[in-house]
Amino acid sequence: MAQPAVVTMGTFDGLHRGHQAVLAEVKRRARAAKLASVLVTFDPHPLAVVNPAAAPKLLTLPAEKEALVQAEGIDRFVLMPFTPAVAQLDAEAFVRRLCDEYGMRELVMGYDHGFGRGRAGDVELVERLAREQGFRMAVVDAVRDNGQPISSTLIRTAVAHGDLESATRWLGRRYGIRGTVVRGAGRGRTIGIPTINLESPDPRKLLPPDGVYAVRVRILGSKIFGGMMNQGPRPTFGEQARALEVHLFDFDGELYGETVDVEWVRRLRDVQAFPSREALVAQLERDRQAAQATLNR
């Protein structure tokens, strides 16, 4: 039988400041009642099942979301497969499942959350179910920025348009991606600028516009290095596939197979083709100086 818990559930894409307020209330209530804290989320995004044409690109893939939730101090992260059968559960059945499988004694919801078939499980319905089924509930109000509720949709628009400053403000941290380091062509080392290559990103992940970026990279779980990243094709070498290739400052080691977290800090320029190796090297030196100036601010 599941440990009695304070539960919240939803897509939590991005785990932005509004979501963080929900998790803070979950933790507060769990501590007060000596219960476990549980977050139930879904994979894939519910719209990918209910209305695939409307499914958004994701701010956080499941592994990224789990790491962020753990960092927030939630006891248990549950990734529920969102299947057509789950999509057909009505709100009453879904609440029963939360009580039976996850020991729910209290439910914390965001102000605008809807769940169950047709998103019928709104605050009013859940208040009735709480009375009938004997659990407590709480609703967390919106976190606002200049009067505007912070939302995943708002942040997706900012990231897609390259507005990293707004995305950072609404997320409460820089926007980033987690990836595994793979072997590249090794060209960077031949021109004195060794790079790490990340595996091709999951197509569901939302990336900002392609370009050269100043970045911060967390490696080996804790060490943070500044760097510059080419995101996109490599036209100088006739490669049109999108790549994520990072030159780390003050690092010269092997990271093949390691998981790294890359944060976009500022876009420096467009991806471009260069007429010669010398022209490329000269531009990369200018990029390095620009990135280091950005990171030292």
C-alpha positions as CSV (number, residue, x, y, z in Angstrom):
1,M,0.0,0.0,0.0
2,A,1.3,3.4,-0.9
3,Q,2.7,5.7,1.7
4,P,0.1,8.5,2.6
5,A,0.9,11.5,0.5
6,V,0.3,15.1,-0.6
7,V,-0.1,14.8,-4.4
8,T,0.0,17.2,-7.3
9,M,-0.3,16.2,-10.9
10,G,-0.1,17.8,-14.3
11,T,2.2,18.2,-17.3
12,F,4.5,20.6,-15.4
13,D,6.4,21.3,-18.7
14,G,9.3,23.6,-17.9
15,L,8.8,23.5,-14.2
16,H,8.5,27.3,-14.2
17,R,8.0,29.7,-11.3
18,G,4.2,28.9,-11.2
19,H,4.9,25.2,-11.0
20,Q,7.5,25.9,-8.3
21,A,4.9,27.6,-6.2
22,V,2.7,24.5,-6.5
23,L,5.6,22.3,-5.4
24,A,6.4,24.6,-2.5
25,E,2.8,24.2,-1.2
26,V,3.0,20.4,-1.7
27,K,6.2,20.3,0.4
28,R,4.7,22.7,3.1
29,R,1.6,20.5,3.5
30,A,3.6,17.3,3.5
31,R,5.9,18.5,6.2
32,A,3.0,19.8,8.3
33,A,1.1,16.5,8.1
34,K,4.1,14.2,8.1
35,L,3.2,12.8,4.7
36,A,5.2,12.0,1.6
37,S,5.3,14.6,-1.3
38,V,4.4,13.2,-4.7
39,L,4.3,14.7,-8.2
40,V,2.5,12.7,-10.9
41,T,3.2,13.8,-14.5
42,F,2.7,12.3,-17.9
43,D,4.6,11.0,-20.9
44,P,3.9,11.7,-23.7
45,H,2.3,15.2,-23.4
46,P,-1.5,14.6,-23.2
47,L,-2.1,16.6,-26.4
48,A,0.2,14.1,-28.2
49,V,-2.5,11.5,-27.6
50,V,-5.7,13.6,-27.5
51,N,-4.9,16.0,-30.4
52,P,-1.5,15.3,-31.9
53,A,-1.6,18.2,-34.3
54,A,-1.8,20.6,-31.3
55,A,0.9,18.9,-29.2
56,P,3.6,21.5,-28.3
57,K,7.4,21.1,-28.4
58,L,8.6,20.4,-24.9
59,L,10.5,22.7,-22.6
60,T,11.5,19.7,-20.4
61,L,11.9,16.1,-21.6
62,P,11.1,13.5,-18.9
63,A,14.6,13.0,-17.6
64,E,15.1,16.8,-17.4
65,K,11.8,17.2,-15.6
66,E,12.7,14.5,-13.1
67,A,16.0,16.1,-12.3
68,L,14.3,19.5,-11.7
69,V,11.6,17.9,-9.5
70,Q,14.2,16.1,-7.4
71,A,16.1,19.4,-7.0
72,E,12.9,20.9,-5.6
73,G,12.9,18.3,-2.8
74,I,9.8,16.3,-3.8
75,D,9.9,12.8,-2.4
76,R,8.5,10.9,-5.3
77,F,8.4,11.6,-9.1
78,V,5.9,9.5,-11.0
79,L,5.9,9.4,-14.8
80,M,2.6,8.0,-15.8
81,P,2.3,6.7,-19.4
82,F,-0.4,8.8,-21.0
83,T,-2.3,6.3,-23.1
84,P,-5.7,6.5,-24.9
85,A,-7.1,4.5,-21.9
86,V,-5.8,7.2,-19.4
87,A,-7.3,9.9,-21.7
88,Q,-10.7,8.3,-21.3
89,L,-10.7,8.3,-17.5
90,D,-13.2,10.8,-16.1
91,A,-12.1,13.0,-13.3
92,E,-13.8,10.8,-10.6
93,A,-11.9,7.7,-11.8
94,F,-8.6,9.7,-12.1
95,V,-9.0,10.9,-8.5
96,R,-9.7,7.4,-7.3
97,R,-6.5,6.2,-9.0
98,L,-4.5,8.9,-7.2
99,C,-6.0,7.8,-3.9
100,D,-5.5,4.1,-4.5
101,E,-2.1,4.0,-6.2
102,Y,-0.3,7.0,-4.6
103,G,-1.9,7.2,-1.2
104,M,-3.4,10.7,-1.8
105,R,-4.6,12.3,1.4
106,E,-4.3,15.9,0.0
107,L,-4.3,17.2,-3.6
108,V,-2.7,20.5,-4.5
109,M,-3.7,22.0,-7.9
110,G,-2.7,25.0,-9.9
111,Y,-5.5,27.6,-10.3
112,D,-6.1,26.8,-14.0
113,H,-5.6,23.0,-13.9
114,G,-8.1,20.7,-15.6
115,F,-7.8,16.9,-15.8
116,G,-9.8,13.9,-16.7
117,R,-11.7,13.3,-19.9
118,G,-12.4,16.7,-21.5
119,R,-10.4,18.4,-18.7
120,A,-13.6,18.3,-16.7
121,G,-11.7,18.0,-13.4
122,D,-11.7,21.6,-12.5
123,V,-11.4,23.2,-9.0
124,E,-15.2,23.1,-8.4
125,L,-15.5,19.4,-9.3
126,V,-12.5,18.4,-7.2
127,E,-13.8,20.3,-4.2
128,R,-17.0,18.1,-4.4
129,L,-14.9,14.9,-4.9
130,A,-12.7,15.9,-1.9
131,R,-15.9,16.1,0.3
132,E,-17.2,12.8,-1.0
133,Q,-14.0,10.8,-0.9
134,G,-12.5,12.3,2.2
135,F,-9.3,14.0,1.0
136,R,-8.2,17.6,1.4
137,M,-7.4,20.0,-1.4
138,A,-5.7,23.3,-2.0
139,V,-5.5,25.6,-5.0
140,V,-2.4,27.7,-5.7
141,D,-2.9,31.0,-7.4
142,A,-1.0,32.1,-10.5
143,V,2.5,33.5,-10.2
144,R,2.5,36.7,-12.3
145,D,5.0,38.8,-14.1
146,N,3.8,42.4,-14.8
147,G,0.3,41.1,-14.2
148,Q,0.6,38.3,-16.7
149,P,0.3,34.7,-15.4
150,I,3.5,32.7,-16.0
151,S,2.7,29.7,-18.2
152,S,4.5,27.0,-20.2
153,T,2.8,28.4,-23.4
154,L,4.2,31.9,-22.7
155,I,7.7,30.5,-22.1
156,R,7.6,28.3,-25.3
157,T,6.8,31.4,-27.3
158,A,9.8,33.3,-25.8
159,V,12.2,30.4,-26.4
160,A,11.0,29.9,-30.0
161,H,11.6,33.5,-30.7
162,G,15.0,33.6,-29.0
163,D,13.9,35.7,-26.1
164,L,16.1,34.0,-23.5
165,E,15.9,36.8,-21.1
166,S,12.2,36.5,-20.6
167,A,12.4,32.7,-20.5
168,T,15.0,32.9,-17.8
169,R,12.8,35.3,-15.7
170,W,9.7,33.1,-16.0
171,L,11.5,29.8,-15.5
172,G,13.5,31.1,-12.5
173,R,16.7,29.7,-14.2
174,R,18.3,29.7,-17.6
175,Y,16.7,27.5,-20.3
176,G,18.7,24.4,-20.9
177,I,19.1,20.9,-22.4
178,R,20.5,17.6,-21.1
179,G,22.4,15.5,-23.5
180,T,25.0,12.7,-23.8
181,V,28.4,13.5,-25.3
182,V,29.1,11.5,-28.5
183,R,32.1,11.4,-30.8
184,G,32.3,14.0,-33.5
185,A,34.5,14.5,-36.5
186,G,37.4,15.8,-34.3
187,R,37.9,18.9,-36.5
188,G,37.9,21.3,-33.5
189,R,41.0,19.8,-32.1
190,T,42.9,20.2,-35.4
191,I,42.3,24.0,-35.3
192,G,43.0,24.4,-31.6
193,I,39.4,24.7,-30.5
194,P,38.4,21.2,-29.2
195,T,34.7,20.7,-28.8
196,I,32.2,18.2,-27.3
197,N,29.3,17.0,-29.5
198,L,25.9,16.3,-28.0
199,E,23.8,13.5,-29.3
200,S,21.0,14.7,-31.7
201,P,18.3,16.3,-29.5
202,D,15.0,14.5,-29.1
203,P,12.7,16.0,-31.8
204,R,10.2,16.8,-29.1
205,K,12.6,19.2,-27.4
206,L,12.0,22.9,-28.1
207,L,15.3,24.7,-29.1
208,P,15.8,28.4,-29.5
209,P,16.7,29.6,-33.0
210,D,19.9,28.1,-34.5
211,G,23.0,30.2,-34.1
212,V,26.2,30.5,-32.0
213,Y,25.6,30.9,-28.3
214,A,27.4,31.7,-25.1
215,V,26.5,28.8,-22.8
216,R,27.2,27.4,-19.4
217,V,27.7,23.6,-19.1
218,R,27.4,21.4,-16.0
219,I,29.6,18.3,-16.4
220,L,30.1,15.3,-14.2
221,G,27.1,16.3,-12.1
222,S,28.6,19.4,-10.5
223,K,31.4,21.2,-12.3
224,I,30.2,24.3,-14.3
225,F,32.2,25.6,-17.3
226,G,31.6,28.5,-19.6
227,G,31.6,27.9,-23.3
228,M,30.3,28.7,-26.8
229,M,28.0,26.4,-28.7
230,N,27.3,26.1,-32.4
231,Q,23.6,25.0,-32.7
232,G,22.6,24.1,-36.2
233,P,24.2,23.0,-39.5
234,R,27.9,23.3,-40.3
235,P,27.8,24.9,-43.7
236,T,31.6,25.4,-43.9
237,F,31.9,21.6,-43.9
238,G,28.8,20.9,-46.1
239,E,26.9,19.4,-43.1
240,Q,23.2,20.4,-43.1
241,A,22.0,18.3,-40.1
242,R,21.5,20.2,-36.9
243,A,24.3,19.6,-34.4
244,L,25.0,20.9,-30.9
245,E,28.8,21.4,-30.6
246,V,30.3,23.1,-27.6
247,H,33.8,24.5,-27.0
248,L,34.4,24.6,-23.2
249,F,36.6,27.3,-21.8
250,D,39.4,26.1,-19.5
251,F,38.6,22.4,-20.0
252,D,40.6,19.8,-21.9
253,G,39.4,16.3,-21.0
254,E,37.4,13.4,-22.4
255,L,33.7,13.3,-21.8
256,Y,32.5,10.7,-24.2
257,G,29.4,9.0,-22.8
258,E,28.9,11.6,-20.0
259,T,25.6,13.4,-19.5
260,V,25.9,17.2,-19.5
261,D,23.5,20.0,-18.9
262,V,23.8,23.0,-21.3
263,E,22.2,26.4,-20.6
264,W,21.8,28.9,-23.3
265,V,23.0,32.3,-22.1
266,R,23.0,34.6,-25.1
267,R,22.9,34.3,-28.9
268,L,26.1,35.7,-30.5
269,R,25.4,35.4,-34.2
270,D,23.8,33.4,-37.0
271,V,25.3,30.2,-38.3
272,Q,27.4,31.0,-41.4
273,A,29.7,29.5,-44.0
274,F,33.3,30.6,-44.1
275,P,35.5,30.7,-47.3
276,S,38.6,29.2,-45.5
277,R,39.9,27.6,-42.4
278,E,41.7,30.8,-41.5
279,A,38.4,32.8,-41.7
280,L,36.6,30.3,-39.5
281,V,39.4,30.3,-36.9
282,A,39.4,34.1,-36.8
283,Q,35.6,34.2,-36.3
284,L,35.8,31.6,-33.6
285,E,38.3,33.7,-31.7
286,R,35.9,36.6,-31.9
287,D,33.1,34.3,-30.7
288,R,35.2,33.2,-27.8
289,Q,35.9,36.8,-26.7
290,A,32.2,37.7,-27.0
291,A,31.1,34.6,-25.1
292,Q,33.6,35.2,-22.3
293,A,32.6,38.9,-22.0
294,T,28.9,37.8,-21.8
295,L,29.7,35.1,-19.2
296,N,31.8,37.5,-17.1
297,R,29.0,40.0,-16.7
